[in-house]
Each structure stands twice: as structure tokens, then as C-alpha cells.
Amino acid sequence: MVNILQVFNNNSVLADIGDHRQAIIKGNGIAFNKHKGSKVNTDKIEKIFYLNTKGSQENLYFLLKDIPIDIVTTTYEIIDYGNKKFDYSVLDYAYITLSDHILESTKRFNKGTYKENLIPDMEAQYPTEYAIARYALEVIQNNLGIKFPISEIRALALHFINSKGEEPEEGQLKQDESQDINDIVKKILSDNKIFRLGSNGNYFDRFMIHLQYLAGRLDKPDDGDDVLSPKFEKEMQESYPESFEIAKQIYDELQERLGNKLGSNELLYFVIHIQRLIQEDTKD
């Protein structure tokens, strides 16, 4: 028996599917005249997105505070596709960062301020991530009615590149090392007069979430595939000079202090986070 825990809208609910498991369920009119405790009409179920970890359940409630449910369910659909089609697992924080990215890109698109990103094309290095991102572009258009340019695939793929991995067992996340990373980064941001403000609070929090999971990624084997070419690095430096300089400070300091080599794509992700924090204009 599938019971509704929360009604999001007429077409989507959070449901208890038994054995202490939860899932987001979508279907046309599946929640019409329904409420918490109602039974789900299984004939109307079109899609199910399972919340398999405690972290994924917590992230859902975090997302629902400030992100529309249609974007949240779109994010779950994209990640679910990657998992089923390519057996591609991501850390739970990907749900937050990808939802946030889709929301902000959609806002800019609707306001007419959207600009094609200058993230370098890395499809040759990350064909699976780009395949998922290409599908994501279709899902966004179908679910949200937004037709982004093809270049948006590069930005979407980056979220999968940087969040690939299995969620650690509860209690195994390296809290001490994660705190060290946050302290190092906050010190560099402060030195560059970057603070958490009302105008950038969302971006600041997302950056801190990304850093919390960096400690776990440090232990991933280096397969040699995440090295940016000098050309890509130069492009980012020329496009976002201030953001690149600050990101490079963070990148170099973390490597020195932690005694670990970071993947080059981590530098790229730092640049994007910093650029969003300071809203640096793109240099043409």
C-alpha cells in the first residue's frame, strides 16, 4: 500500500512506499482531491524517483524551501536517468546543486538575461556525463518549457563530473577534514572581501555544500581523465580573470595544506562558484 506523505501539486506527491522508504511519484492528476494519508492510485503512476538514503530525503526538504517542485522533480528525473541508463551514481548533494543551477538558469532565461556559458567542451573526456546532460536538456524543455542552447549541455555535464561517486555509509563522511577545507576556503574568500550576504547567500551555501563533499572525493583513485588542457584553463582565465585568480588561490592552498592533488575540473568548478558569488562580468 502506497500512502501520500505530502502533496506537491495535482501531479506529484511524496509517498511512503513501505519498509521505511520514500519516493517522489508523478502522474497526471495523481494528487487531485488527495491529502496526506490518502492512498495513491497506482494506475496513475507514471514515474517514481526513489529516495534511497537519509541524505536524499533531507536534501528533498532542503530543496523544497526555495525551489519549485517542477524543477525538483525534473532534477530527480535527470539523475534517475543517469543511474538507470549508465549505472551512474552521484553524491546526494548533486540534487541540490543541479536543482539550483536549473532554477537560476531558468530565471535568467525568462528575464532575457541568459548568456551562453564559456565552460570548455570536455565531451571527449566525459562522454557519459555529456550523454546524461544531453538528455537533461530534453527533459528541461519537456517539463519546464525552456529551450536552452546546446552550450548548456556543458554546464549540466559539469554537475555530474563533480558529483560522481557512491554516498558514504552514515557516519563515514570525513567531518574533520571537511571542516578544515571550509575554514581554508572561507579565509581566502574573506581575504578577497567575499562574505556571505543576503544577495549571495544561496550561492555561498551551495559552495559550502560542494566543499563538504570534497573530502570524500580526495580518496577517489586518479584515473587521469580529469585534466583540463592548458587551452581550457586559459579560456577560463581570460573570461573570468578575477574569479580565476581567487579560485586558483583556493585550489593551490587546498592541495598544499591537505597534501592531496585535486582534479583539474575542481579548479573549473571553483571558478564557476566564485564567479557566481562576485557576479563578475564576462570578459569578451
Secondary structure, 3 states (H helix, E strand, C coil): CCEEEEEEECCEEEEEEECCEEEEEECCCCCCCCCCCCECCHHHCCEEEEECCHHHHHHHHHHHCCCCHHHHHHHHHHHHHHHHHHCCCECCHHHHHHHHHHHHHHHHHHHCCCCCCCCCCCCCCCHHHHHHHHHHHHHHHHHHCCCCCCCHHHHHHHHHHCCECCCCCCCCCCHHHHHHHHHHHHHHHHHCCCCCCCCCHHHHHHHHHHHHCHHHHCCCCCCCCCCCCHHHHHHHHHHCHHHHHHHHHHHHHHHHHHCCCCCHHHHHHHHHHHHHHHCCCCCC
